[in-house]
């Protein structure tokens, strides 16, 4: 019984971290980083205290062939995963994005609250407004790139 309650508490906590309705509007801005045919902009992460969870968001503009964001790494947390939110018979569920995040050819993919996003679990330090953290994004074809994320 205790295990079920703890699992429920964790699920609720993760959904709250990913579903905050006070998310600033995502605006496609000047690219922060470019890698081959990919431009990355508006990379930001939610404020959160050490030991807690957070989520990161960004916009990826692809001016070339299809690619896939397959991993995100960094030294700010115990676990960093690509997640998505799906509507399963009227119930919103968050889970790891199996196979990564598709970046269709000649398109824009936004990682945002309520959809694809980067889940950051077990923070090893406080994330306070105004800081910048570095996360490494790895794409199936374009390779890896270090991206600065503003803490908001």
GROMACS elastic network, one bead per residue, 0.5 to 0.9 nm:
[ bonds ]
;  ai    aj funct       b0    kb
    1     4     6  0.52118   500
    1     5     6  0.63537   500
    1     6     6  0.87227   500
    2     5     6  0.51341   500
    2     6     6  0.61596   500
    2     7     6  0.85634   500
    3     6     6  0.51389   500
    3     7     6  0.60783   500
    3     8     6  0.85707   500
    4     7     6  0.50564   500
    4     8     6  0.61339   500
    4     9     6  0.86100   500
    5     8     6  0.50750   500
    5     9     6  0.61825   500
    5    10     6  0.86741   500
    6     9     6  0.50184   500
    6    10     6  0.61990   500
    6    11     6  0.86424   500
    7    10     6  0.51348   500
    7    11     6  0.61979   500
    7    12     6  0.86571   500
    8    11     6  0.51072   500
    8    12     6  0.61505   500
    8    13     6  0.85168   500
    9    12     6  0.52370   500
    9    13     6  0.60977   500
    9    14     6  0.86425   500
   10    13     6  0.50574   500
   10    14     6  0.61304   500
   10    15     6  0.85899   500
   11    14     6  0.51814   500
   11    15     6  0.61558   500
   11    16     6  0.86047   500
   11    94     6  0.83688   500
   12    15     6  0.51356   500
   12    16     6  0.61596   500
   12    17     6  0.86736   500
   13    16     6  0.51749   500
   13    17     6  0.62984   500
   13    18     6  0.87770   500
   13    53     6  0.81645   500
   14    17     6  0.50853   500
   14    18     6  0.62919   500
   14    19     6  0.84787   500
   14    53     6  0.72149   500
   14    54     6  0.82583   500
   14    94     6  0.80523   500
   14   119     6  0.83528   500
   14   121     6  0.85621   500
   15    18     6  0.50991   500
   15    19     6  0.56914   500
   15    20     6  0.83569   500
   15    93     6  0.80182   500
   15    94     6  0.67619   500
   16    19     6  0.51067   500
   16    20     6  0.59139   500
   17    20     6  0.62483   500
   17    46     6  0.83312   500
   17    53     6  0.68450   500
   17    54     6  0.58365   500
   17    55     6  0.65211   500
   17   113     6  0.89376   500
   17   119     6  0.85676   500
   18    54     6  0.76174   500
   18    55     6  0.61831   500
   18    56     6  0.89354   500
   18    85     6  0.88432   500
   18    94     6  0.83587   500
   18   112     6  0.85853   500
   18   113     6  0.55976   500
   18   114     6  0.67483   500
   18   115     6  0.88126   500
   18   117     6  0.79437   500
   18   119     6  0.77114   500
   19    22     6  0.88213   500
   19    23     6  0.84914   500
   19   113     6  0.56029   500
   19   114     6  0.58518   500
   20    23     6  0.61718   500
   20   113     6  0.72568   500
   20   114     6  0.87933   500
   21    24     6  0.87620   500
   21   113     6  0.80902   500
   22    25     6  0.88481   500
   23    26     6  0.82947   500
   23    46     6  0.88478   500
   23   112     6  0.87958   500
   23   113     6  0.73395   500
   24    27     6  0.89972   500
   24   152     6  0.87465   500
   26    29     6  0.89544   500
   26    42     6  0.70499   500
   26    57     6  0.87715   500
   26    58     6  0.81632   500
   26    59     6  0.81883   500
   26   110     6  0.84708   500
   26   112     6  0.78730   500
   27    41     6  0.86657   500
   27    42     6  0.68334   500
   27    59     6  0.84431   500
   28    31     6  0.82397   500
   28    41     6  0.64133   500
   28    42     6  0.64121   500
   28    58     6  0.89372   500
   28    59     6  0.66699   500
   28    60     6  0.89381   500
   28    61     6  0.89201   500
   29    32     6  0.84625   500
   29    41     6  0.59047   500
   29    42     6  0.62735   500
   29    59     6  0.88214   500
   30    39     6  0.89262   500
   30    40     6  0.85021   500
   30    41     6  0.61629   500
   30    42     6  0.78959   500
   31    34     6  0.67773   500
   31    39     6  0.56231   500
   31    40     6  0.52335   500
   31    42     6  0.75700   500
   31    59     6  0.89478   500
   31    60     6  0.88882   500
   31    61     6  0.88322   500
   32    39     6  0.74585   500
   32    40     6  0.56751   500
   32    42     6  0.72973   500
   32    43     6  0.76332   500
   32   147     6  0.73238   500
   32   148     6  0.75269   500
   33    38     6  0.83792   500
   33    39     6  0.59143   500
   33    40     6  0.52229   500
   33    41     6  0.69701   500
   33   145     6  0.79824   500
   33   146     6  0.81046   500
   33   147     6  0.64283   500
   33   148     6  0.83689   500
   34    37     6  0.73578   500
   34    38     6  0.56074   500
   34    40     6  0.60899   500
   34    41     6  0.88951   500
   34   145     6  0.83831   500
   35    38     6  0.51174   500
   35    39     6  0.64148   500
   35    40     6  0.83025   500
   35   142     6  0.66458   500
   35   143     6  0.80992   500
   35   144     6  0.83095   500
   35   145     6  0.70313   500
   36    39     6  0.81604   500
   36    64     6  0.84930   500
   36   142     6  0.62855   500
   37    61     6  0.81390   500
   37    62     6  0.57306   500
   37    63     6  0.52073   500
   37    64     6  0.52586   500
   37    65     6  0.79718   500
   37   142     6  0.79042   500
   38    60     6  0.65247   500
   38    61     6  0.56202   500
   38    63     6  0.64751   500
   38    64     6  0.75609   500
   38   142     6  0.78592   500
   39    59     6  0.81362   500
   39    60     6  0.56937   500
   39    61     6  0.50809   500
   39    62     6  0.65750   500
   39    63     6  0.82584   500
   40    43     6  0.72957   500
   40    58     6  0.69509   500
   40    59     6  0.56891   500
   40    61     6  0.64261   500
   40    62     6  0.89381   500
   40   147     6  0.80442   500
   41    58     6  0.60835   500
   41    59     6  0.52547   500
   41    60     6  0.66159   500
   41    61     6  0.81720   500
   42    57     6  0.76232   500
   42    58     6  0.52239   500
   42    59     6  0.60362   500
   42    60     6  0.89742   500
   42   149     6  0.80670   500
   42   150     6  0.84270   500
   43    56     6  0.72953   500
   43    57     6  0.57097   500
   43    59     6  0.69187   500
   43   147     6  0.76567   500
   43   148     6  0.69598   500
   43   150     6  0.64862   500
   44    55     6  0.86759   500
   44    56     6  0.56729   500
   44    57     6  0.54883   500
   44    58     6  0.64388   500
   44   132     6  0.84595   500
   44   133     6  0.88800   500
   44   148     6  0.81065   500
   44   151     6  0.57041   500
   44   152     6  0.66212   500
   45    54     6  0.70698   500
   45    55     6  0.57364   500
   45    57     6  0.62434   500
   45    58     6  0.88209   500
   45   118     6  0.88832   500
   45   127     6  0.83050   500
   45   132     6  0.88286   500
   45   133     6  0.84513   500
   45   149     6  0.61773   500
   45   150     6  0.61280   500
   45   152     6  0.61255   500
   46    54     6  0.57046   500
   46    55     6  0.58463   500
   46    56     6  0.65250   500
   46    57     6  0.86727   500
   46   127     6  0.74901   500
   46   128     6  0.84223   500
   46   129     6  0.82041   500
   46   150     6  0.86173   500
   46   151     6  0.57731   500
   46   152     6  0.53754   500
   47    54     6  0.70204   500
   47    55     6  0.88058   500
   47   126     6  0.77624   500
   47   128     6  0.52079   500
   47   129     6  0.60150   500
   47   151     6  0.58555   500
   47   152     6  0.57913   500
   48    51     6  0.86095   500
   48    52     6  0.63897   500
   48    53     6  0.66898   500
   48    54     6  0.60793   500
   48   123     6  0.80879   500
   48   125     6  0.88590   500
   48   126     6  0.60851   500
   48   127     6  0.51412   500
   48   128     6  0.67778   500
   49    52     6  0.56558   500
   49    53     6  0.79037   500
   49    54     6  0.88292   500
   49   123     6  0.72838   500
   49   124     6  0.88535   500
   49   125     6  0.68939   500
   49   127     6  0.60271   500
   49   128     6  0.77417   500
   50    53     6  0.81635   500
   50    77     6  0.87326   500
   50   122     6  0.73893   500
   50   124     6  0.54494   500
   50   127     6  0.72845   500
   51    77     6  0.82942   500
   51   121     6  0.80039   500
   51   124     6  0.61220   500
   51   125     6  0.72555   500
   51   126     6  0.80360   500
   52   120     6  0.88094   500
   52   121     6  0.67158   500
   52   122     6  0.53873   500
   52   123     6  0.55555   500
   52   124     6  0.85756   500
   52   126     6  0.86125   500
   53    77     6  0.83342   500
   53   119     6  0.76589   500
   53   120     6  0.56053   500
   53   122     6  0.55866   500
   53   123     6  0.60233   500
   54   118     6  0.85789   500
   54   119     6  0.63500   500
   54   120     6  0.50149   500
   54   121     6  0.64615   500
   54   122     6  0.85112   500
   54   123     6  0.77203   500
   54   127     6  0.86161   500
   55   113     6  0.84398   500
   55   117     6  0.68333   500
   55   118     6  0.54777   500
   55   120     6  0.54103   500
   55   121     6  0.83073   500
   56   111     6  0.79755   500
   56   112     6  0.79279   500
   56   113     6  0.88818   500
   56   117     6  0.61867   500
   56   119     6  0.65888   500
   56   120     6  0.73503   500
   56   149     6  0.78120   500
   56   151     6  0.89068   500
   57   110     6  0.76619   500
   57   111     6  0.50174   500
   57   112     6  0.52379   500
   57   113     6  0.75735   500
   57   116     6  0.84609   500
   57   117     6  0.56677   500
   57   118     6  0.64638   500
   57   149     6  0.85516   500
   58   109     6  0.85588   500
   58   110     6  0.60678   500
   58   111     6  0.52301   500
   58   112     6  0.69664   500
   58   117     6  0.80221   500
   58   118     6  0.89426   500
   58   149     6  0.85342   500
   59   108     6  0.70448   500
   59   109     6  0.59425   500
   59   111     6  0.60930   500
   59   112     6  0.83456   500
   60   103     6  0.76874   500
   60   107     6  0.84166   500
   60   108     6  0.56739   500
   60   109     6  0.51972   500
   60   110     6  0.62396   500
   60   111     6  0.80596   500
   61   103     6  0.82804   500
   61   106     6  0.76408   500
   61   107     6  0.60644   500
   61   109     6  0.64729   500
   61   110     6  0.85022   500
   62    65     6  0.74692   500
   62    66     6  0.77723   500
   62    67     6  0.83519   500
   62   103     6  0.69575   500
   62   104     6  0.73281   500
   62   105     6  0.62058   500
   62   106     6  0.51288   500
   62   107     6  0.53258   500
   62   108     6  0.60682   500
   62   109     6  0.80388   500
   63   105     6  0.68139   500
   63   107     6  0.68268   500
   63   108     6  0.86961   500
   64    67     6  0.86727   500
   64   104     6  0.87375   500
   64   105     6  0.55101   500
   64   106     6  0.54404   500
   64   107     6  0.84809   500
   65   103     6  0.86780   500
   65   104     6  0.71342   500
   65   106     6  0.66960   500
   66   102     6  0.76285   500
   66   103     6  0.57048   500
   66   106     6  0.76189   500
   66   107     6  0.87701   500
   66   141     6  0.86016   500
   67   101     6  0.87188   500
   67   102     6  0.63381   500
   67   103     6  0.50497   500
   67   104     6  0.64486   500
   67   105     6  0.72755   500
   67   139     6  0.67157   500
   67   140     6  0.61161   500
   67   141     6  0.59326   500
   67   142     6  0.73848   500
   68    99     6  0.81723   500
   68   100     6  0.62038   500
   68   101     6  0.54604   500
   68   103     6  0.52400   500
   68   104     6  0.80252   500
   68   138     6  0.85575   500
   68   139     6  0.54602   500
   68   140     6  0.53541   500
   68   141     6  0.73889   500
   68   142     6  0.88058   500
   69    72     6  0.81059   500
   69    82     6  0.85426   500
   69    99     6  0.86703   500
   69   100     6  0.54915   500
   69   102     6  0.64443   500
   69   103     6  0.70784   500
   69   137     6  0.70703   500
   69   138     6  0.59431   500
   69   140     6  0.63856   500
   69   141     6  0.89524   500
   70    82     6  0.78291   500
   70    99     6  0.66927   500
   70   101     6  0.65600   500
   70   102     6  0.86073   500
   70   137     6  0.78809   500
   70   138     6  0.58116   500
   70   139     6  0.54947   500
   70   140     6  0.61486   500
   71    80     6  0.84725   500
   71    81     6  0.70494   500
   71    82     6  0.67838   500
   71   100     6  0.70072   500
   71   101     6  0.89078   500
   71   136     6  0.81173   500
   71   137     6  0.60106   500
   71   138     6  0.51573   500
   71   139     6  0.71733   500
   71   140     6  0.89236   500
   72    80     6  0.64311   500
   72    81     6  0.65506   500
   72    82     6  0.71074   500
   72   118     6  0.75096   500
   72   135     6  0.65644   500
   72   136     6  0.55048   500
   72   138     6  0.62242   500
   73    76     6  0.89198   500
   73    79     6  0.84671   500
   73    80     6  0.62178   500
   73    81     6  0.81637   500
   73   134     6  0.89369   500
   73   135     6  0.56733   500
   73   136     6  0.51138   500
   73   137     6  0.67282   500
   73   138     6  0.83123   500
   74    77     6  0.70820   500
   74    79     6  0.88500   500
   74    80     6  0.74002   500
   74   133     6  0.85394   500
   74   134     6  0.66716   500
   74   136     6  0.62409   500
   75    78     6  0.77915   500
   75   123     6  0.89382   500
   75   124     6  0.77447   500
   75   134     6  0.82611   500
   75   135     6  0.79352   500
   76    79     6  0.87941   500
   76    80     6  0.87776   500
   76   120     6  0.81279   500
   76   122     6  0.84320   500
   76   123     6  0.56917   500
   76   124     6  0.53227   500
   76   125     6  0.63074   500
   76   126     6  0.87072   500
   76   127     6  0.86803   500
   76   133     6  0.78168   500
   76   134     6  0.85788   500
   76   135     6  0.86041   500
   77    80     6  0.66889   500
   77   120     6  0.62458   500
   77   121     6  0.58759   500
   77   122     6  0.51526   500
   77   125     6  0.76256   500
   78   120     6  0.79382   500
   78   121     6  0.61789   500
   78   122     6  0.51021   500
   78   123     6  0.64089   500
   78   124     6  0.69016   500
   79   119     6  0.80598   500
   79   120     6  0.60673   500
   79   121     6  0.50978   500
   79   122     6  0.65042   500
   79   123     6  0.82479   500
   80   118     6  0.69134   500
   80   119     6  0.56903   500
   80   121     6  0.62033   500
   80   122     6  0.88286   500
   81    96     6  0.67019   500
   81    97     6  0.81222   500
   81   117     6  0.85629   500
   81   118     6  0.57863   500
   81   119     6  0.52283   500
   81   120     6  0.66951   500
   81   121     6  0.83265   500
   82    95     6  0.86090   500
   82    96     6  0.57804   500
   82    97     6  0.55046   500
   82    98     6  0.83178   500
   82   100     6  0.65545   500
   82   101     6  0.73939   500
   82   116     6  0.71874   500
   82   117     6  0.59983   500
   82   119     6  0.60738   500
   82   120     6  0.89103   500
   83    94     6  0.67603   500
   83    95     6  0.54768   500
   83    98     6  0.82220   500
   83   100     6  0.82790   500
   83   101     6  0.84959   500
   83   115     6  0.79076   500
   83   116     6  0.56205   500
   83   117     6  0.54208   500
   83   118     6  0.59498   500
   83   119     6  0.61725   500
   84    93     6  0.82675   500
   84    94     6  0.56868   500
   84    95     6  0.57391   500
   84    96     6  0.61849   500
   84    97     6  0.53835   500
   84    98     6  0.89326   500
   84   101     6  0.86208   500
   84   111     6  0.89492   500
   84   114     6  0.74767   500
   84   115     6  0.50792   500
   84   117     6  0.62242   500
   84   118     6  0.85628   500
   85    92     6  0.65224   500
   85    93     6  0.54196   500
   85    95     6  0.64957   500
   85    96     6  0.87182   500
   85    97     6  0.86489   500
   85   113     6  0.86124   500
   85   114     6  0.57201   500
   85   116     6  0.66575   500
   85   117     6  0.86752   500
   86    91     6  0.80558   500
   86    92     6  0.56374   500
   86    93     6  0.53537   500
   86    94     6  0.65007   500
   86    95     6  0.81195   500
   86   114     6  0.82859   500
   86   115     6  0.74810   500
   87    90     6  0.56665   500
   87    91     6  0.54519   500
   87    93     6  0.63757   500
   88    91     6  0.50926   500
   88    92     6  0.62340   500
   88    93     6  0.69649   500
   89    92     6  0.83280   500
   92   114     6  0.87949   500
   94    97     6  0.89829   500
   94   114     6  0.85931   500
   94   115     6  0.86761   500
   95    98     6  0.84969   500
   96    99     6  0.89557   500
   96   100     6  0.83706   500
   96   119     6  0.87018   500
   97   100     6  0.52601   500
   97   101     6  0.66296   500
   97   116     6  0.74815   500
   97   117     6  0.89096   500
   98   101     6  0.81869   500
   99   102     6  0.83164   500
  101   109     6  0.85713   500
  101   111     6  0.87535   500
  101   116     6  0.70348   500
  101   117     6  0.88130   500
  102   109     6  0.78886   500
  103   106     6  0.86364   500
  103   107     6  0.71956   500
  103   108     6  0.73292   500
  103   109     6  0.59886   500
  104   107     6  0.57274   500
  104   108     6  0.76836   500
  104   109     6  0.77580   500
  105   108     6  0.86798   500
  109   116     6  0.89574   500
  110   115     6  0.85022   500
  110   116     6  0.75288   500
  110   117     6  0.84122   500
  111   114     6  0.88936   500
  111   115     6  0.66221   500
  111   118     6  0.75708   500
  112   115     6  0.56866   500
  112   116     6  0.60494   500
  112   117     6  0.55149   500
  112   118     6  0.87077   500
  113   116     6  0.73648   500
  113   117     6  0.67036   500
  114   117     6  0.80866   500
  120   123     6  0.70050   500
  122   125     6  0.89704   500
  123   126     6  0.70621   500
  123   127     6  0.82163   500
  127   130     6  0.88516   500
  127   131     6  0.70350   500
  127   132     6  0.86874   500
  127   133     6  0.84558   500
  127   151     6  0.64841   500
  127   152     6  0.87330   500
  128   131     6  0.59460   500
  128   132     6  0.89620   500
  128   151     6  0.62286   500
  128   152     6  0.74536   500
  129   132     6  0.86823   500
  129   150     6  0.79284   500
  129   151     6  0.50142   500
  130   150     6  0.65378   500
  130   151     6  0.55191   500
  130   152     6  0.64624   500
  131   149     6  0.83936   500
  131   150     6  0.60431   500
  131   151     6  0.52674   500
  131   152     6  0.81306   500
  132   148     6  0.61595   500
  132   149     6  0.53971   500
  132   151     6  0.58328   500
  133   147     6  0.83151   500
  133   148     6  0.56710   500
  133   149     6  0.52267   500
  133   150     6  0.66216   500
  133   151     6  0.73705   500
  134   146     6  0.63688   500
  134   147     6  0.56272   500
  134   149     6  0.60992   500
  134   150     6  0.89760   500
  135   145     6  0.83822   500
  135   146     6  0.56847   500
  135   147     6  0.54791   500
  135   148     6  0.65783   500
  135   149     6  0.72292   500
  136   144     6  0.65099   500
  136   145     6  0.55014   500
  136   147     6  0.60843   500
  136   148     6  0.88296   500
  137   143     6  0.82063   500
  137   144     6  0.55052   500
  137   145     6  0.54342   500
  137   146     6  0.63234   500
  137   147     6  0.71142   500
  138   141     6  0.87369   500
  138   142     6  0.77812   500
  138   143     6  0.54449   500
  138   145     6  0.65185   500
  138   146     6  0.88438   500
  139   142     6  0.53531   500
  139   144     6  0.60729   500
  139   145     6  0.84652   500
  140   143     6  0.61770   500
  140   144     6  0.86944   500
  142   145     6  0.87937   500
